[in-house]
Structures are given as structure tokens and as C-alpha cells.
């Protein structure tokens, strides 16, 4: 179950509203939503939470680039809303890298059964041929110093928090405090902002 809320700072404090994300497909859409709720280009926070899994914060200050924090990147990557926040820049990837990988996967037979230069691959060779190759027993053990992780996808999304830890530091939520937040993080964030009452009105 998801919950999304928007907190906009004003001269009189914070205004809160629950937020529908049905029409939000990109980070630009989410940023536009936040900027549209801004009062005199003041700070707007968009909070997205998947119950007992992860939460994310998008902060927009006027026309500045959005700032993002996600409590668990790998969990967020399994969510359509989480994918919106997990930009290439946040993950340290080259822009468009994910699209390039997808295109390569379409061109390459990843299960290893594709023939090359007319030669059958091991999976398509007769069983007798495979037996002959292995009759002498197993090959030498791999070198202990070899890179056993060479096949790990370098673009895999890391587990744990990602993004700007100091995203709420000027509002009284330190980096350490942010890292300790788990479930129902919004309540504690709202308390720190002094927005607990206005948030409770829209929950």
C-alpha cells in the first residue's frame, strides 16, 4: 500500500495535502507537481511511502534542481513510483545507460544457446561430446585471487539508503536521524518540521 503527501512551506508554516500520483510518470512530472504547489517559490517536500518497505523524499526549492533521498534503493526499484525517483544520476550511471542495456539484451541471446559462426554451443552439442570433454575430471580450481564477481551487473541497484542525507538538515532532521527512520517516517519528519497537525488533517 502506498501513501503520498505534499508539504509546502509558507510564511505561516506548512500546508499539507495528500497527493495523487496516477498521472505522474517521470521525475519531471513529480517536480512540476511540487513546483505547482510552491508558495512564492518556497520549499516543497513530496513524501512517498510503500508500507513497511521504503520511503522517499523529493525536495524542490523554487527553480533549483530537485533533491532526493530514498530509504532503501533496492526495494524502491521494485516499485513504479520508486523508479521515478531512482535517476541515473542518483545511481551513478551514465544517462541513458538503462536504455542501452535493454537494447543490448534484445540483440543478444542471454541464455547462451545462440550459435556463432556455425559452431554449436555447448548446450546444443551431443551428450557424448560433452562427456568426452569432461572425462578427464574437473578442471583446476579457480585462483583464489580471481575476480569472482566479474559477472555481477555493475548497474544493479544497491540495497540501503541512497541520495542526499542532508536533505532535511536545515529543518532539524540530521543525517543520522534520517538514517534511523523506518516505518511511519513521515510522522517523525512532520514532528520535526512542526507540521504534525496539518498532516494529520489530510491523512
LINJO-V874961 format. One line per field, one symbol per residue. psi: psi as a letter, one per 20 degrees, with the letter a starting at -180 (. if undefined). A space follows every 50 residues. Layout:
psi = ???
//
This chain:
psi = pqppqpopprhjbqpqqqppjhjohrhgghghgghhiqokkrpppppppp pjgrqqppppncjrqqqqpphoghghhjphhhhghmrgghikqppjhhhg ghhhhhhpoijjjpqpkipqrhiiqqhhhhghhjhjrqrqqqphjqnijh jpoijqpqqaqqbohkhjhijjorggghhipdqkhhghghghikjgghgh hi.
//
